[in-house]
Every structure is written in structure tokens, then in C-alpha cells.
């Protein structure tokens, strides 16, 4: 793993990263997104009030359908509204008030790693006193509240046009302040400081805490001018803009007739086959890279709006269970439940965001002697009993989730469960994958657990080869595992995210025979597989690559078109031909997506790499310079800046860049080695 990858992985950041992970259930990854600027205390309470009003200002007039707000929806949908009020979705983002702020702002101080934070009030204004981006200590007004359970974070504005997530959070149950990230606090100017680019609420969190959000980032001023229909995840965040539906309801004169979603004025039919609902939930409940600014209109096909993160090292264990904060989507797509048609609302009540039942009763809706007629392939037998789980009733070991939904803790106290619903596989422990049995039986080892399961379930069909073994080997040496990876990619009945991951791990086809196998996957039914297949063919000569990837440049799914464009970065065609136009159009889509993410240091690493591939050294230098401006601790990007200056015959600029790099990263061995090497 490169130095850049280590930095992003170890510091809990990814392309979709989110600075906050309370039970508001956001997308992104372990760090944040959000709106308008509050203001530092010294700028004055009046300005803070004005900005708080701007925070919830309605979006400017737009063509129909338009957003009408949750209050309008609940005029008719009272039961849904009552369930939603007080839910994690409703409280995903609120303005500070006596009822929304749960933390102790009585003037208490909290010290962590030499960083002293004071939490206080000035009348109705909540303040956090800490070091700002300039290293000076001052009190910042709390301009927003994120989440409600099990932790709550507070939003500050170090400067106009920028809202940040402060990373000393409130533990709701224990009623204490604590650091979200346990390591030493980064210094001011560090990308991981609370005021740094990775802790941007506007850019990394807000879209999954608001309805109809767009961040409107301005690279020139490095600031945001966000717009949204409302803060919090309201009705229209899932059901789509409501103006046409309200008009339809008014025309009905109270005599509602059965109609499809389009006739009712809705942009999405959540009662349709499960995939529509699942992918709508996954717009926030998955680790992904966005192609647009903010929330796509509900009903927009997922893969036209996002590229889902595959089962990558650092994000998932080799068996596909959650490792980093990837949310539920990627694991659920691997599950047999997903394959059989289970949808999110089978287990979760969508308005209250609570489970359909308590404890094992959620599972025994289907897994019981009675079964469930919606899923006829179920085995009809007792699952919630000692003959299945071999543990005393009522204890932790008797809970279905203990064995089938391993858990990890994020942000110090936020426990989340894997949603791939796996049969325990302690026999895969050698791959580095988690073992549900020894998670509880910590005095035993995986070999004991595997033997116990073999004894208790001698006829189980849930043992034997598993992709965990292939992925674990391929992470060490992908080319040595190329045959197994290709076999896995051709697993037609397998989860698409697994098949696409096999192709991504392959990296590049090693020979013509492998290339032919990958080419047969280019028309695959799933866009993740098509997109990943395009990437593996980049080792083909440019003319051959263009021939085989040309159909993907006009694929109906945007994520596939972008993948083909990236795989053809080095191809140049004379203008005017249909082939050239298709390539230019697909490249333009990808470049538009990158430009909309210009507030992410990671984006500029992609831009720099693409420019190098196109041998545009000036553009590459600009991209890497922007990356280190946003995150001065990206040493690998600094190394590229220095080397590019040297390659462009500007030794003075290279030396100056080395000085800047060392100033931001004193004592870094790679930079010192570069300095000593001249």
C-alpha cells in the first residue's frame, strides 16, 4: 500500500468519507458533509443568526417537480410523520437548541493529547473554545448538531463558507465528552485537524444528513454555498420531490384511487420490486464515490449517480465482512437474503428507522417452522432454539446477530453490524477474516470453533471453498491468483460486488487468454462487473483496447461509461468521428465528476495520475500541488511535486517544494532521503 493509501486508511478517510458516524446512518465513510457557514464567536452573534437563517433557506425556484417539505407531507401522512418525528433520520442534522443539544455546555473542559476544549454557553448560543486553523485559541459558535445516538457531534464554522465537524463528541449514554479518533490530535493546518479538508461537513457529510442538498463548492475561494430543501432526512429524501404528488392528491377530492408512482406524481416507486428500494437506501448506506453534486433525485439509478466501493483491502476483510466504515450496502449485496429478494424494509420500519421487532423476532419473521410465503425457499425449522444455536436462551450467544452479523465499533462507541448475514466460518480465520465464534469465546481459537461447528452441523453445505481464500491470496500477489480471480469473475450466480472485486484485484490482464475471458464479461448484466472488466483491459495495446471498450463508451449506465473513459485515457483520436465523439463525451462525464469533487485531496491525486498517463506534466503538477494544499501531509504527493519540477528542468522550484514539504512534514524519512540524495 502506498504512503498516500496508508495515510487515508490509517486516518479513517476514503473517497466517500464522512467525518461523523452517529446513528443518523450516513453514507460516506469515516468523516463528513454539510451547509452554511456559522461564524466564530468574535464575529458576532448577529452574523451567526443571519447565517443560521440562511442554513434553512429554501432552494431557489426550479422546474417541477419541486420539494415541498416534510410538514406538507405529514398533513396527510400522519402515521408516517409520527414515526419519523424523533427518528435518527429526523435528527440526522438539527439546529442547536435546548431540545437538540445533548452535550454538557456548562463551561466544562476536556483535555485530549494536549488539546484542551471548553464547552460553554452565552445565553442561547452554544460555544466550543479550541485552537483554530491559525493555531489561535477562540470560542466558535455551534451552528449545527449531527446525530442523536449513540453519539452527537457539533458543527463549527472556522470561516465564512465553511462548516466543519468537531471531533470531540458527546457520548449520549455515558454522558461524557470523548475523542472520536483516539490518537494524538493533529496540529492546525493538518488535513485531519477539525478544521482540515477531511473534516468538512459541507463536502463529506451533509448530503446524507439533508434533503435535496447540493454543496456548491467554489475551488477559487475553497468555500461552499450549500443549498437544500431542509436539514435532516425528510420524506422527500427517499420519496422524491412532492409538488406533483400534492397536486395529484388535491385533484382526487379525497377519493384516492390506486395508481402507479408516476400517476401519483412520485419520482420513485418504493413498492416496486426490491431493488428500487434497496438502491435508494444505498445512496447513503454505502461507501461510494459520487458523480454529481449532492443528492440525486430519488429514483435516479444508483450507478448513474455513484460508483460503489468494492471489497477492497482496508475497507473489507477478505471474506467481504466490514472492516472500515463502509455502511451496510456492500455487505448486504453479498448476502443470500439480497439474492432471494429481501429488502431493507423487511427488517427495518423505514419511517421510524427502527427494527420491525425486538431481538430474534426480527429474524423469525421468516426463519421459523412457519416460514414466510414471500420466500418459499426457506427451510421450515426451529432457528430460535438451543437445537440451532446451542446456547442458553436469552443470552448473548442465543441472539441471531451474534453469530450471523459480526460487529465492529466506529468512532469509539458506535457499534455497527455486518449485513451479509453469514454462517460462521472459523475455518477461514487464516485469511484474516473475523470469526464470530471466538469474538465471544476469546479463550478459544478458530480451530476449536471450526471443529465444534463440524461436530454440531456434520451435514452442513456451508463449508468448503470461499472467495475469502482467493481474495486473501490475491491481495498479496494478484497475478499469481489470476486464474482463480477470473474463475470468480465468471461466477454468474455470484454477487456482482464479489465478481467485480475479483476483476479489480486482477488489476490488469496478464495475457491474451485472460483478456479474452474478461472481454466476455463486458456485456455482463451488472454495471459493477462491466465497469471493473473495463479497468482490467488497460494492459492491452491502445488500438485493441479501443476496439473492445468502444461499446462501453455509450453504455446506458454512467459509472460504466466513466470506467471505459478512464481505461482509454492514453488514446488519442482525430476529432469528428462518432468514435472520437463517444470517447470525448465519456471523458467529459468523468472530468465533470472529478471537478465536482475538487474539494477532496483524493480527487487531485486521481487528476494527477490521469495527467501523468496522458503525459500532461503541467496539469499533473497543478493537481499534485492542489492535493498538498488541501492536505499538507500527503508526502507521496509532495514527492511527485518535487520530481515533476525536476523533470521539467526547474531545480530551484524542486528545491523550494522540498523545503515546503519538510516544513509541513518535519523529519519525514522519505523527504529527508530525497534531500540528501540531492
N, C-alpha and C positions, 0 to 999 in steps of 0.2 A: 504494500500500500504506500502510495506517495506521501510526502510530508504534508501536502495540502489535504489529502484524504484523511490522514491521521488527525490533522487539526480539526477538520469538520466532524469526524466521527467521535473523537475523544471529547470534544467540547459540545456534543449533542446538537449538531446543526446539520440540516440537509436542504436539498433544493426546495422542499416544501415546508421547511422548518417552522415550528411555532414556539414562541417564547413562553407559552403558557399552556399548561395541561391540567386545568381543573376539570370538574365533571361536566363542563359545558360541552365536552365532546367534540372538540375541533378537529379539523383536518391537520393539516400540515404536519410537522414533526416536532422536535422538542424546542422550538422557540417561535415567536409570534407575529400579528397583523392589526390594523385599526384606523380611526378617524381623527378629527380635527384637533387642532392644537389647543391645549390648555396653555397655561402660562406660568412661568416661575413666579414665586410669591412676590419678589421685589418688583415685578412688572405691574402689579396692582390687581386688586380683586375685581375691579370693573371690567378690565380686559378679560379676566377669566370668565366672568359671567357672560360677556358677549360671545366668547368662543364656545362656551357650553351651549348657548342657544344655536350657534352655527352647527354644532355637532349633530343636532337632530333636525336641522332644516330640511324641508322636503326636497327631493330631487327636482331639478328644473323640468318644465313641461316636456313631454315626449309623446311620440305617437302611441296610439293604443296597441295592445293593452297596457294600462299603467297600473302602478301599485297604489292601493287604497289604504293600507294599514290594517293591523290586527283588530283594532277597535271596530272597524266596519265589518270585518268578517264575523266577529263574535256577536254582532247584533242578531244574526240568525243562528249561528252555530254555537249555541250557548254551552252545550255539554263539552264540546271540544275545547272551547275557551276556558271553561273551569278547570279542565285537566291541564291545559297549557300554563295557566297562571301559577306561578311558583315553581315551574319545572326548570330543569337545568337549561333547556333551550331559552326559556323566557329570561333567565338570569345569566345568560352567557355573557352579556355586556349590559351594564346599567350605569346611570349617572350616580355620583356619590350623594348619599343622603343618610338620614338616621336609620332608615329601614334597609338600605342596601349594603352599607359598610359594616362588616362584622368584626374587623380588627380593632385592637386597642390603640386608640389615638389620644391617650390621656397624658401624653408627654413622656412616655416610656422610651428608653433607648435599648438598642440591640447591637451587640458587637459580634462581628464575624471576621476572623482573619485580619484584624487591624482596622476593618471598616466599621465605623460607628454610625448607626442610623437612629434618628429620633423621629417618633411618630407623635404628632400633636395636632391641635385644632386651634382655629381662630374663628370663634363664633360657629357659623355653619360650614366653614371651609376646612377641609382635611388637608394636612401638610405632611410631607416627608422631607426631613432635613438630612442631606447627604452631600457627598462630593459630586460636582457636576462634571461635564466633559472637559472643562478647563482646569480641573483639579481644585477649584474653589468650592468651599462649603456654603450651601444656602438651602433655604426651605422651598420646595417645589409643591405647587398645588396639585392635589389628586384630581384628575379630570375625568377619570373613568374607573369602573370596577369590573373585573373579569372573573367570572365563575362564582360558585357558591359552595361547592362541596367536592372533594374533601379539603380544598384549599381555596384561598381567594388572593388574587394579585391586584395590584393597584397601578394605574396608568398615570404617567407624568409627562410633561412637555418641557424638555430642556431648552427648546427654542421654538419660535413660531413655525408652523408647518411640519411639526414632527412630534409624534406621541410614542413613548417608549414604555416597555414593561419593566417595572422594578422587580428585582429578583430576590428580595427578602419578602416572603409571603406569609400569610396568616393561616395557621393550621386550625381549621374550624372546630374539629372535635377536641383537640388538646388545648385549644385556646392559647396559642403561643405563636410568636414570630420565629421563623426559621429560614435558613438559606435554601433556595430551590436547588442550587448547584453547590455541593458540599466543599469543593476545592477552594483554594485561595481566591479571593475576589480579584478579577483582572483590574489593572490600573486604568485611569482615564486614557482615552484615545485608543484603547484596545477594542477590536471589533466585538468582543464578548462582554465589555463593560455594559452596564444597564443602559447607557446612552449610545451604545455602538450599533452598527448596522444589523447585527444578528438579533437584537432585542427590539426591533422595530415593530410596534403594534400595527401601524399603518400598513406595512409591507408584508408582514408574515403571519398575522393572526386575525385581523379584523374581519376579513371576508367570511370566515366561518363563525363569526360572532354577531353578524348583522344580516340584514335583509336587503337585497339589491345593492350591494356595496361595490364601489369602484374606488381605487386609491388615487388615481390621477397623479402619478409621480412625475416630477419635473427634474430631469437629470441636471439641468443647468444650475438650479438652486439647491439640489439634493433635498427636496422637500415635497410634501404631499398636500393635495387639496381634495380630501375624500368626499364622496357623496354616497348617500344611502337612503333607502325608503324609511328604515327605522333601525335603531340599535336593538340587539337581541335577535334571536332566530324566531321570527314571527311566522304566521300562517303562510304568507306568500313566499317565504324562503324555500318551502317544499312544494306548495301547490301552484306557485306561479302568480304573476300579476293578476289582481282580482277585478279590474274595472269591467271587463266584458262579462265576467260571471255575475257581478252585481246587476248589470244591465239585463242579463238573461233572467235573473231571479225576479226583477221588477216586472218584466214582461209577463211572467207566469201568473200574476194576480193571485198568488198563494196556491195555485193548483200545479205544483211541481210534477212534471211528467218525467218518466225515465228517459234519459238522454245520454249520449256519449260525451266524453270530456270536451270535445271540440264544440258540440252544440251548446254545452253549458258555459262556454267561454273560458275554458281552462287550457293551459298550455301543456299539461301532463295528465295522464290517466294513471293514478296510483293504484287503481283496482284492476289494471290490466295484468297480463302475465307478470310473474315476479320480477323479471329483470328490470323493468322500468322503475319500480320502487327501489330495488337494491342499488342500482346505479345512481339514482337520485340521492340516496343516503350516502353513497360513497363519494359524492362530490366533496364532502367534508370528512367523512370517516374513512379516509385512505391517505396514504403517503403518495403525493403526486406532484407533478410539475405542470403549472398552469400555462395555457396558451393564450389566455386573454387577461383582461384587467378585471379582477373581482369576480362576482357571481355570474355565471351563465344563467340565462332564463331557464327555470325548471322545465324539463322536457328536452333540453339540449342533449344530444347523445354524449355520454361521458367522454368517449375517445375523440370527440371533436373539440373538447374543452381542456382535456388533461392527458398527460402521459403518466400512467401508473408506475410507481417504483416497483421493480421486480424483486425477487427474493435474493437480494444482494448481501454479500458479506458485510457485517457491521449493522445491517438492518434486520436480518432474519438469521436464525440458526440454520444449519444445513438441512434440517428436516422441514423448514418452512415455518416454524413457530416464531413468534415475535421475539425480537431482541431489543432493538431500539424502538422509540415511539413511532410506530407505523400505523396506529389505529387499527380498526377491526377489518377493514376491507380486504387487504391482501391475504390475510389468513382465512377469512370466510370463503373467498373464491376457491380455495384449495379443498374445501370440505365436501363430503358426500351429501351433507344436508343441502348445500347450494345446488349440487348436481341433481338432487331429487325435487327441487322446486320450493324448498323452504325459503321464506322471505324474512326480512328484518322484523316486520310486524307480526310474524308468527309467534315470536317470543317477547317482543317489546311493544308496549302500548305507545303509539307514536306521539300522541298529544301530551301526555304526562311524562313521557320519556322514562317510564318505569317498566319493570318486568310484568308480564301477564299474570304471574302467580308468584307465590313465595317458594324459595328453595327448590327442591326437586320437583315440585308440582309444575314448574315450567317445562321440564323435560317429559314428565309423564302425561302431558297433553297428547303426546304421540307414542312415547316409549313405554308401553304397558300392555297387559293382556288384551285390552280393548282396542288398542291401536288408534289410528286416525284415518278415516276413509279418504282424506285428501292425499294420503301417502300409502298406497296399497302394498308397497314392497316391504313394509315394516315387519320385523319378526314379532309375533304376538307372544310376549312372555313377560315375566316379572323382572324389572330392572331395579326398581327401588326396594331392594330387599337384600338380606345378607347372602342369599344364594347367588347374587350377582356381584355385589361389591365387597363381600367378606369382611365387613367392618360393623361394629356395633351401631345400631340405628340411632340417628340423631347426632352422631359425632361428625367431626370434620371429614373423616375417611369415608363416611356414607354419603357425602354430597357428590352429586354427579360432576360438578365443576372441578372438584379436587383432582379427579383422575383425567377428565376429558378436556379441561380448559386450564392449562398451566398459566400461571400468572407472573407478571413482573411489576416492579414498583418504579414509577417515574416521578420526577420532581420531588423526591424524598418520601412522599406519603401517598401518592396516587397509584393505587393498585389497579391494573388492567389485566383482563384475561384474554388469552388467545382464543380466536373464534374459528379455528379449523376443526374443533371437536374430534380430536384424535383418540384412538385407542392407545393406551400407554405402550411405549416401545423402549423399555430399558435396554433391549438388545442393540439399540442404535447409539448408546451413550458414547461409544468410541468415536463417533463422528463429531462429538462436541455438542450434540443436541440435548435438550433438557430431558429429565426423567421424572415424571410425575410421582413415581413411587418413592424415590429417595429424596424428593423435595420434602416429604413428610417424615419418612423413615431415615433420618440423617445419620443414624448409627449403622446403616447397612449400605451395601454397594449395589451397583447396577446388575452385577452378575447374580446376586441373590434375588433381586427383583425379577429378572428375566426367568430364573428357574421357578420362582413362585408362580408366575403367570403361566408358564408351560405346564406346571402341575395342575393348576386350577382350571385352566382352559385348554385341555390337551388337543382338542379338535379345532382350535381357532384357525380361521383363514386370514387373520390379520397379522401374520408374521411373514418373514421371508424378505425378498429384495425390496428396497425402498430408495427413493431418489435422494435421501439424505446421504447415502454412501457415495453416490455419483457426485453430488454437489460438493461434499467434503473433499473428495479426491481432486475434483476439477478446480477448486479454489487454490489448491497447491500447484497443480500442473494441468492446465486446461487441455493442452494439446495431447498429453498422454491419455486423457479421458475422452478424446474427441469422438470415438466410436460410440461410447455409452451415452454421451450427450446428444448425439444425433439420433440414437435409438429413442431416447426420452422425448426429443422434439417431435418425433413421428408417432408418439403415443396418442392416437386420435381420440381416445375416450378420456384422456387425462386432463387435468385442469389446465386451462390456457396459460395461466400465470407460471405454472411449473414448466411447461413446454417452452415458453418464451424465455424463461430464465436459463434453460439449458442452452439455448441459442446464444444468449448474451454471454454466458460463461465461455462458450466456444471462442468467442471473440472474433475470429476470422477463420474461414475455411482453410484447412491445411493443404488440400489437394483437389484435383478436378472431380474425383469420385464423390468427395464430401460436398463439393459445390453443387453437383447435380442433385444430391439428396435435399439440400437446402432449397434449391430452385423449385422443387416440387411442393414446398411449403409456402411459396409466395402467394398462391391463391387461397390460402387457408381461410376458414370461416371466421376465425377470431383475429381482430386487428392487432392484438398484442403479439401474436405469433408472426403475422405478416411484417410488422414493424421490426421485430427482432431479427427475422430472417434477412431483411434488407441490410442490416448492420453487419451480419457475418460475411456478406459477399464483398466487402470492401477490399479484400486481398486480390480479387480478380483484376485483370488489366482493365483500364478505363473503358475502352470500346466495348468489351464483353459485358462489363458491369452495366453500362448504359442500356444495352440491348435487353438484359434480363430485368432491370429495375424500371424501365420506362413505363410499364403498366401501372406501377405503384405511384407514379407522379400524378396520376389522375384518379387515384383510389377514392372511393366515396368518403373515407374517414381521414380526418386531418392528421391525426397522430401518425398514420401510415405514410401520408404524403411527406410529412416533415422528416420521417426516418429515411425515406428514399432520398430526399434532398441532401441530408447530411452524408449519406453514403456516396453521393456523387459530387462532393464539394470540389474535387480536383478536376472535374470535367468541364471543358470549355467548348461551346458550340457556336457556330456562326449564327447571328441573330436572324429572325424571320421565319424559321421553320416551325411547324407545330411542336416538334420535339424540343426545340430551344424554348419556346413559349411555356410549355408544360414544366420544364426544368426551372425556368425563371419564376414562374408562379409558385411552385412548391418552395423554392428557396426564399421567396418573399414572405411566405407564410411563416417559415421558421425564423427568419430575421425579425419579423414583426413580433413574434412571441418573445424572442430574446430582448428586443428593445423595450417591451412592456415589463420585463423583469430586470431592468437596468439598475435597480436599487440593490440587487443581490451581488455580492462579490463573486459567487459561484458562476453567475451568468457571464461575467467578464473573463473568467477562466475558459468558458466554452468559446466565447468570441475570439479570445487569443489563440486557442488551439485551432479553430477553424481558419483564422487568418494565416497561421503558420502553414496549414495544409495547402492553402491557396498561394503561399509564398508572398503574401502581402505583409511585409515586415513592419511597415509603418502602422498599419491597422493593428497588428499583433502587439506592438509596443504600446499603443494607446490603450488597448484592452487590459494588458497586464498592469499598466500604470493606474488605471481606474480601479482595478482589483485591490491593489495595495493602498490606494486612497481610502477605500471602504473598509479594508481590514489590513492594517499595517503589519500584522503578524503572519501574513501569508508568505513565508520565506521562499517557497518554491516560485511564487510569482515574482518576488524580488530578484531571484536568480535569473529568471527569464528577462526581466527588465535590463539587468546588468549585461547579460550576454547579447541581447539584441542591440544595445548601444555599441558594444564592442564589435559585433558583426557588421554594423552599419558605419564602421570606421569613425567612431566618436569616443575615443578613450577618455576624454575629460568628462563626458556625460556618464560613462560607465563608472568612473571613479566616484563621481558625485552621487550616483544612485546607490553605490555600495555604502557610502557614508550615511545616506538616509536610511538604508536598510539596517545598518548596525545601530543607528540611533534608536530605531523602533524595536530592535531585537538584539540588545547588547549581549555579547558573549555567545551568540549562536555559532555553533561549531562549523556549519556549512558556509556561513558568510565569512567567518574568520579564515577558513581554508581558502576561500576564493581570494581574500585579501592577501594572504601570504603567498599565494600562487601568482600574484601579480595580475 
